[in-house]
Amino acid sequence: MAIDAFLRSPSATHAPPAAVQAQQAQIVSSFRDARGQLCHVVQQRVRISGERVLATGTVCRQRDGGWVLTR
């Protein structure tokens, strides 16, 4: 799933397990890239240094069916 790819990526911010709170990532838009691959813009509110910020990333489906963070 696209959201899982975003959350597993090294570009996503990861909190220590004790600090994790249930949060929901949302797909805010979808499009096809120049190669025709399905892509989603995903957003999630996260806490960085005690401040809540909106994290945004773009994930695209690969030919093998997996998802990769592209931005």
MMTF fields as JSON, N, C-alpha, C and O atoms, coordinates in Angstrom:
{
  "mmtfVersion": "1.0.0",
  "mmtfProducer": "UNKNOWN",
  "numBonds": 283,
  "numAtoms": 284,
  "numGroups": 71,
  "numChains": 1,
  "numModels": 1,
  "chainsPerModel": [1],
  "groupsPerChain": [71],
  "chainIdList": ["A"],
  "bondAtomList": [4, 2, 8, 6, 12, 10, 16, 14, 20, 18, 24, 22, 28, 26, 32, 30, 36, 34, 40, 38, 44, 42, 48, 46, 52, 50, 56, 54, 60, 58, 64, 62, 68, 66, 72, 70, 76, 74, 80, 78, 84, 82, 88, 86, 92, 90, 96, 94, 100, 98, 104, 102, 108, 106, 112, 110, 116, 114, 120, 118, 124, 122, 128, 126, 132, 130, 136, 134, 140, 138, 144, 142, 148, 146, 152, 150, 156, 154, 160, 158, 164, 162, 168, 166, 172, 170, 176, 174, 180, 178, 184, 182, 188, 186, 192, 190, 196, 194, 200, 198, 204, 202, 208, 206, 212, 210, 216, 214, 220, 218, 224, 222, 228, 226, 232, 230, 236, 234, 240, 238, 244, 242, 248, 246, 252, 250, 256, 254, 260, 258, 264, 262, 268, 266, 272, 270, 276, 274, 280, 278],
  "bondOrderList": [1, 1, 1, 1, 1, 1, 1, 1, 1, 1, 1, 1, 1, 1, 1, 1, 1, 1, 1, 1, 1, 1, 1, 1, 1, 1, 1, 1, 1, 1, 1, 1, 1, 1, 1, 1, 1, 1, 1, 1, 1, 1, 1, 1, 1, 1, 1, 1, 1, 1, 1, 1, 1, 1, 1, 1, 1, 1, 1, 1, 1, 1, 1, 1, 1, 1, 1, 1, 1, 1],
  "groupList": [{"groupName": "MET", "atomNameList": ["N", "CA", "C", "O"], "elementList": ["N", "C", "C", "O"], "formalChargeList": [0, 0, 0, 0], "bondAtomList": [1, 0, 2, 1, 3, 2], "bondOrderList": [1, 1, 2], "singleLetterCode": "M", "chemCompType": "L-PEPTIDE LINKING"}, {"groupName": "ALA", "atomNameList": ["N", "CA", "C", "O"], "elementList": ["N", "C", "C", "O"], "formalChargeList": [0, 0, 0, 0], "bondAtomList": [1, 0, 2, 1, 3, 2], "bondOrderList": [1, 1, 2], "singleLetterCode": "A", "chemCompType": "L-PEPTIDE LINKING"}, {"groupName": "ILE", "atomNameList": ["N", "CA", "C", "O"], "elementList": ["N", "C", "C", "O"], "formalChargeList": [0, 0, 0, 0], "bondAtomList": [1, 0, 2, 1, 3, 2], "bondOrderList": [1, 1, 2], "singleLetterCode": "I", "chemCompType": "L-PEPTIDE LINKING"}, {"groupName": "ASP", "atomNameList": ["N", "CA", "C", "O"], "elementList": ["N", "C", "C", "O"], "formalChargeList": [0, 0, 0, 0], "bondAtomList": [1, 0, 2, 1, 3, 2], "bondOrderList": [1, 1, 2], "singleLetterCode": "D", "chemCompType": "L-PEPTIDE LINKING"}, {"groupName": "PHE", "atomNameList": ["N", "CA", "C", "O"], "elementList": ["N", "C", "C", "O"], "formalChargeList": [0, 0, 0, 0], "bondAtomList": [1, 0, 2, 1, 3, 2], "bondOrderList": [1, 1, 2], "singleLetterCode": "F", "chemCompType": "L-PEPTIDE LINKING"}, {"groupName": "LEU", "atomNameList": ["N", "CA", "C", "O"], "elementList": ["N", "C", "C", "O"], "formalChargeList": [0, 0, 0, 0], "bondAtomList": [1, 0, 2, 1, 3, 2], "bondOrderList": [1, 1, 2], "singleLetterCode": "L", "chemCompType": "L-PEPTIDE LINKING"}, {"groupName": "ARG", "atomNameList": ["N", "CA", "C", "O"], "elementList": ["N", "C", "C", "O"], "formalChargeList": [0, 0, 0, 0], "bondAtomList": [1, 0, 2, 1, 3, 2], "bondOrderList": [1, 1, 2], "singleLetterCode": "R", "chemCompType": "L-PEPTIDE LINKING"}, {"groupName": "SER", "atomNameList": ["N", "CA", "C", "O"], "elementList": ["N", "C", "C", "O"], "formalChargeList": [0, 0, 0, 0], "bondAtomList": [1, 0, 2, 1, 3, 2], "bondOrderList": [1, 1, 2], "singleLetterCode": "S", "chemCompType": "L-PEPTIDE LINKING"}, {"groupName": "PRO", "atomNameList": ["N", "CA", "C", "O"], "elementList": ["N", "C", "C", "O"], "formalChargeList": [0, 0, 0, 0], "bondAtomList": [1, 0, 2, 1, 3, 2], "bondOrderList": [1, 1, 2], "singleLetterCode": "P", "chemCompType": "L-PEPTIDE LINKING"}, {"groupName": "THR", "atomNameList": ["N", "CA", "C", "O"], "elementList": ["N", "C", "C", "O"], "formalChargeList": [0, 0, 0, 0], "bondAtomList": [1, 0, 2, 1, 3, 2], "bondOrderList": [1, 1, 2], "singleLetterCode": "T", "chemCompType": "L-PEPTIDE LINKING"}, {"groupName": "HIS", "atomNameList": ["N", "CA", "C", "O"], "elementList": ["N", "C", "C", "O"], "formalChargeList": [0, 0, 0, 0], "bondAtomList": [1, 0, 2, 1, 3, 2], "bondOrderList": [1, 1, 2], "singleLetterCode": "H", "chemCompType": "L-PEPTIDE LINKING"}, {"groupName": "VAL", "atomNameList": ["N", "CA", "C", "O"], "elementList": ["N", "C", "C", "O"], "formalChargeList": [0, 0, 0, 0], "bondAtomList": [1, 0, 2, 1, 3, 2], "bondOrderList": [1, 1, 2], "singleLetterCode": "V", "chemCompType": "L-PEPTIDE LINKING"}, {"groupName": "GLN", "atomNameList": ["N", "CA", "C", "O"], "elementList": ["N", "C", "C", "O"], "formalChargeList": [0, 0, 0, 0], "bondAtomList": [1, 0, 2, 1, 3, 2], "bondOrderList": [1, 1, 2], "singleLetterCode": "Q", "chemCompType": "L-PEPTIDE LINKING"}, {"groupName": "GLY", "atomNameList": ["N", "CA", "C", "O"], "elementList": ["N", "C", "C", "O"], "formalChargeList": [0, 0, 0, 0], "bondAtomList": [1, 0, 2, 1, 3, 2], "bondOrderList": [1, 1, 2], "singleLetterCode": "G", "chemCompType": "PEPTIDE LINKING"}, {"groupName": "CYS", "atomNameList": ["N", "CA", "C", "O"], "elementList": ["N", "C", "C", "O"], "formalChargeList": [0, 0, 0, 0], "bondAtomList": [1, 0, 2, 1, 3, 2], "bondOrderList": [1, 1, 2], "singleLetterCode": "C", "chemCompType": "L-PEPTIDE LINKING"}, {"groupName": "GLU", "atomNameList": ["N", "CA", "C", "O"], "elementList": ["N", "C", "C", "O"], "formalChargeList": [0, 0, 0, 0], "bondAtomList": [1, 0, 2, 1, 3, 2], "bondOrderList": [1, 1, 2], "singleLetterCode": "E", "chemCompType": "L-PEPTIDE LINKING"}, {"groupName": "TRP", "atomNameList": ["N", "CA", "C", "O"], "elementList": ["N", "C", "C", "O"], "formalChargeList": [0, 0, 0, 0], "bondAtomList": [1, 0, 2, 1, 3, 2], "bondOrderList": [1, 1, 2], "singleLetterCode": "W", "chemCompType": "L-PEPTIDE LINKING"}],
  "groupTypeList": [0, 1, 2, 3, 1, 4, 5, 6, 7, 8, 7, 1, 9, 10, 1, 8, 8, 1, 1, 11, 12, 1, 12, 12, 1, 12, 2, 11, 7, 7, 4, 6, 3, 1, 6, 13, 12, 5, 14, 10, 11, 11, 12, 12, 6, 11, 6, 2, 7, 13, 15, 6, 11, 5, 1, 9, 13, 9, 11, 14, 6, 12, 6, 3, 13, 13, 16, 11, 5, 9, 6],
  "groupIdList": [1, 2, 3, 4, 5, 6, 7, 8, 9, 10, 11, 12, 13, 14, 15, 16, 17, 18, 19, 20, 21, 22, 23, 24, 25, 26, 27, 28, 29, 30, 31, 32, 33, 34, 35, 36, 37, 38, 39, 40, 41, 42, 43, 44, 45, 46, 47, 48, 49, 50, 51, 52, 53, 54, 55, 56, 57, 58, 59, 60, 61, 62, 63, 64, 65, 66, 67, 68, 69, 70, 71],
  "secStructList": [7, 2, 2, 2, 2, 2, 2, 2, 1, 6, 6, 1, 7, 7, 7, 7, 4, 4, 4, 7, 7, 7, 7, 7, 7, 3, 3, 3, 3, 3, 3, 3, 7, 6, 6, 7, 7, 3, 3, 3, 3, 3, 3, 3, 3, 3, 3, 3, 6, 6, 3, 3, 3, 3, 3, 3, 3, 3, 3, 3, 3, 7, 6, 6, 1, 7, 3, 3, 3, 7, 7],
  "xCoordList": [0.84, 0.0, 0.885, 1.952, 0.469, 1.255, 1.591, 2.718, 0.648, 0.891, 1.968, 2.815, 1.947, 2.971, 4.354, 5.311, 4.477, 5.766, 6.268, 7.455, 5.39, 5.762, 6.256, 7.29, 5.534, 5.89, 7.159, 7.872, 7.474, 8.688, 9.926, 11.045, 9.745, 10.877, 11.826, 11.403, 13.119, 14.078, 13.827, 14.339, 13.062, 12.768, 11.686, 11.578, 10.89, 9.843, 10.49, 11.523, 9.887, 10.379, 9.857, 8.661, 10.75, 10.351, 10.65, 11.761, 9.664, 9.817, 10.181, 9.886, 10.829, 11.097, 9.775, 8.761, 9.76, 8.514, 7.702, 6.473, 8.348, 7.622, 6.878, 5.909, 7.315, 6.715, 5.668, 5.047, 5.47, 4.556, 3.109, 2.702, 2.347, 0.919, 0.221, 0.774, -0.988, -1.734, -1.972, -2.537, -1.542, -1.723, -2.141, -1.77, -2.904, -3.415, -2.814, -2.992, -2.111, -1.634, -2.786, -3.586, -2.868, -3.95, -3.41, -2.45, -4.035, -3.743, -4.52, -5.745, -3.805, -4.478, -4.69, -5.546, -3.924, -4.151, -3.456, -2.552, -3.888, -3.31, -3.104, -3.833, -2.096, -1.809, -0.97, -0.52, -0.757, 0.154, 1.384, 1.278, 2.56, 3.8, 4.079, 3.268, 5.218, 5.568, 5.635, 5.461, 5.889, 5.944, 4.607, 4.503, 3.583, 2.263, 2.026, 0.999, 2.972, 2.824, 1.89, 1.929, 1.051, 0.162, 0.977, 1.819, 0.732, 1.419, 0.391, -0.694, 0.748, -0.099, 0.731, 1.892, 0.127, 0.705, 0.077, -1.146, 0.937, 0.501, 0.91, 2.019, 0.003, 0.305, -0.031, -0.927, 0.728, 0.477, 1.027, 2.112, 0.293, 0.791, 1.753, 1.443, 2.933, 3.945, 4.455, 4.269, 5.094, 5.651, 7.171, 7.797, 7.749, 9.204, 9.633, 9.178, 10.512, 10.979, 9.81, 9.863, 8.759, 7.608, 6.602, 5.542, 6.909, 6.001, 5.331, 5.987, 4.011, 3.279, 3.432, 3.159, 3.873, 4.046, 3.396, 3.138, 3.138, 2.538, 3.647, 4.344, 3.809, 4.798, 4.099, 2.99, 4.746, 4.186, 5.208, 6.398, 4.752, 5.624, 4.844, 3.614, 5.573, 4.957, 5.485, 6.695, 4.565, 4.93, 4.35, 3.237, 5.121, 4.672, 4.774, 5.707, 3.803, 3.781, 4.798, 4.876, 5.569, 6.569, 6.003, 4.928, 6.709, 6.249, 6.054, 5.202, 6.858, 6.738, 5.58, 5.36, 4.834, 3.69, 4.008, 3.098, 5.304, 5.699, 5.567, 5.337, 5.714, 5.642, 6.993, 7.693, 7.368, 8.637, 8.393, 7.62, 9.073, 8.999, 9.814, 11.004, 9.179, 9.872, 10.189, 11.108, 9.448, 9.699, 9.354, 9.493],
  "yCoordList": [-1.177, 0.0, 1.241, 1.235, 2.277, 3.501, 4.136, 4.587, 4.177, 4.808, 4.051, 4.668, 2.723, 1.923, 2.241, 2.332, 2.413, 2.753, 4.089, 4.229, 5.061, 6.373, 6.251, 6.818, 5.526, 5.421, 4.622, 4.888, 3.65, 2.838, 3.512, 3.086, 4.549, 5.154, 5.853, 6.328, 5.919, 6.63, 8.138, 8.83, 8.656, 10.083, 10.467, 11.634, 9.504, 9.783, 9.929, 9.32, 10.726, 10.908, 9.772, 9.48, 9.13, 8.017, 8.36, 8.774, 8.19, 8.452, 7.161, 6.077, 7.265, 6.06, 5.371, 6.051, 4.035, 3.307, 3.852, 3.873, 4.291, 4.797, 6.094, 6.421, 6.833, 8.126, 8.049, 9.057, 6.869, 6.731, 6.832, 6.183, 7.66, 7.772, 7.412, 7.614, 6.881, 6.513, 7.745, 8.736, 7.679, 8.764, 8.158, 7.028, 8.896, 8.393, 9.175, 10.389, 8.493, 9.114, 9.114, 8.179, 10.169, 10.275, 10.551, 11.302, 9.938, 10.258, 11.522, 11.545, 12.592, 13.864, 14.103, 14.902, 13.425, 13.502, 12.337, 11.716, 12.053, 10.975, 11.484, 12.353, 10.928, 11.32, 10.238, 9.313, 10.34, 9.437, 10.232, 11.347, 9.65, 10.336, 10.22, 9.671, 10.733, 10.754, 9.348, 9.184, 8.329, 6.943, 6.23, 5.043, 6.944, 6.357, 5.609, 4.95, 5.705, 5.014, 5.795, 7.025, 5.071, 5.684, 6.224, 5.515, 7.472, 8.097, 8.717, 9.116, 8.79, 9.418, 10.426, 10.174, 11.565, 12.506, 12.147, 12.109, 11.881, 11.399, 12.424, 12.957, 12.695, 13.624, 12.981, 12.144, 13.406, 12.949, 13.986, 14.526, 14.266, 15.15, 14.353, 13.244, 14.935, 14.294, 15.32, 16.524, 14.833, 15.721, 15.699, 14.641, 16.871, 17.015, 18.027, 19.171, 17.606, 18.456, 19.089, 20.261, 18.309, 18.775, 19.59, 19.934, 19.904, 20.707, 19.817, 19.005, 19.979, 19.201, 19.886, 21.077, 19.111, 19.617, 18.646, 17.489, 19.122, 18.3, 17.752, 18.512, 16.434, 15.776, 15.372, 14.837, 15.629, 15.31, 14.539, 14.855, 13.53, 12.756, 12.256, 12.225, 11.866, 11.301, 9.893, 9.664, 8.95, 7.555, 7.141, 7.532, 6.336, 5.879, 4.357, 3.755, 3.753, 2.299, 1.915, 2.54, 0.887, 0.382, -0.757, -1.276, -1.142, -2.224, -3.539, -4.346, -3.756, -5.014, -4.977, -5.951, -3.864, -3.74, -3.074, -2.711, -2.899, -2.222, -0.708, -0.184, -0.028, 1.436, 1.986, 1.38, 3.149, 3.774, 5.264, 5.912, 5.788, 7.21, 7.962, 7.694, 8.904, 9.632, 11.079, 11.681, 11.625, 12.996, 13.093, 14.16],
  "zCoordList": [0.0, 0.0, 0.0, 0.614, -0.661, -0.814, 0.523, 0.729, 1.413, 2.704, 3.47, 4.115, 3.407, 4.079, 3.532, 4.3, 2.221, 1.614, 2.14, 2.436, 2.26, 2.784, 4.221, 4.573, 5.038, 6.445, 6.672, 7.64, 5.821, 5.963, 5.397, 5.682, 4.605, 3.912, 4.876, 5.93, 4.519, 5.363, 5.379, 6.259, 4.439, 4.413, 5.413, 5.79, 5.842, 6.828, 8.202, 8.48, 9.04, 10.401, 11.264, 11.257, 12.006, 12.852, 14.303, 14.632, 15.164, 16.596, 17.303, 16.802, 18.479, 19.259, 19.602, 19.757, 19.727, 19.974, 21.147, 21.074, 22.222, 23.388, 23.083, 23.767, 22.072, 21.759, 20.654, 20.316, 20.094, 18.967, 19.439, 20.403, 18.735, 18.977, 17.68, 16.598, 17.778, 16.581, 15.72, 16.182, 14.476, 13.528, 12.209, 11.893, 11.447, 10.18, 9.021, 8.931, 8.142, 6.908, 5.918, 5.886, 5.109, 4.146, 2.754, 2.586, 1.759, 0.364, 0.041, 0.158, -0.37, -0.642, -2.125, -2.504, -2.974, -4.411, -5.098, -4.539, -6.308, -7.115, -8.531, -9.008, -9.198, -10.577, -11.227, -10.551, -12.514, -13.234, -13.625, -14.137, -13.381, -13.724, -15.228, -15.973, -15.663, -17.094, -17.701, -18.908, -16.858, -17.346, -17.217, -17.528, -16.76, -16.635, -15.335, -15.176, -14.399, -13.119, -12.2, -12.159, -11.466, -10.493, -9.324, -8.773, -8.946, -7.818, -6.878, -7.301, -5.6, -4.586, -3.803, -3.482, -3.5, -2.543, -1.202, -1.066, -0.205, 1.104, 2.163, 2.126, 3.105, 4.193, 5.53, 5.64, 6.553, 7.909, 8.872, 8.653, 9.931, 10.981, 11.848, 12.283, 12.096, 12.935, 13.935, 13.759, 14.974, 15.986, 15.85, 15.92, 15.655, 15.548, 16.595, 16.583, 17.504, 18.602, 19.348, 19.719, 19.566, 20.319, 19.528, 20.051, 18.286, 17.458, 16.419, 15.766, 16.274, 15.257, 13.904, 13.756, 12.927, 11.564, 10.579, 10.913, 9.38, 8.336, 7.446, 6.774, 7.443, 6.584, 5.289, 5.317, 4.163, 2.851, 2.042, 2.072, 1.319, 0.444, -0.758, -0.75, -1.785, -2.987, -3.176, -3.182, -3.332, -3.587, -4.928, -5.281, -5.685, -6.999, -7.073, -6.54, -7.74, -7.911, -8.973, -10.03, -8.683, -9.604, -10.436, -10.133, -11.467, -12.35, -11.613, -11.986, -10.549, -9.788, -8.79, -8.07, -8.737, -7.829, -6.52, -5.774, -6.214, -4.981, -5.115, -6.205, -4.007, -3.977, -3.563, -2.751, -4.126, -3.781, -3.528, -4.233, -2.503, -2.195, -3.243, -3.413, -3.947, -5.009, -4.625, -5.181, -3.7, -3.212, -1.765, -1.167]
}
